Amino acid sequence: MNRKIVSILFVSIMLAFSGHALASKVSGKAPNFTLKSNTGSNLKLSEFRGQVVMINFWASWCAPCRQEMPLLEDMYKKYKRLGFTILGVNVEENSAPAKKLLRSIPVSFPILFDTQNKVSKLYKVSAMPSTVLVDRNGNMRYLHKGYKPGYEKDYAKQVRELVRE
């Protein structure tokens, strides 16, 4: 086997067994933004100060996004009474496919439309989905890039930690 193939196999194996390697701690104030929501109103991140906020960047063409959406809905329902919310930020220029998807996978948390990708650029989104957890003081605390089954356990653990603070 040549070195290139061995290197690719090694990286693939490491990613397969790392599971949660794409989750990391982050710090700094969460950049504020305003986006149009699925209800037609504008929502600002700063309006949620005092709550733990999960900002989930997603797209309708993203299979892992579709896979985690019902799990995020379950988490939202479970923890919202503790001061937790999710802002689902769709990053597609045309929001029609997202709206169609939401008819088959309905959620009760706010969905926002970043049709010009200003917010995804502000947050330097480089993977779909990408999830940022923000504490009650507006500080970014955790970043997850991508989604694999089991990540929702990390999300829940981190949400419980942040709502207790």
Beta strands, then each sheet from edge to edge (+ up, - down):
strand 1: 23-25
strand 2: 34-37
strand 3: 42-44
strand 4: 52-58
strand 5: 84-90
strand 6: 111-113
strand 7: 130-134
strand 8: 140-145
sheet 1: 1+ 8- 7+ 4- 5- 6- 2+ 3-
end
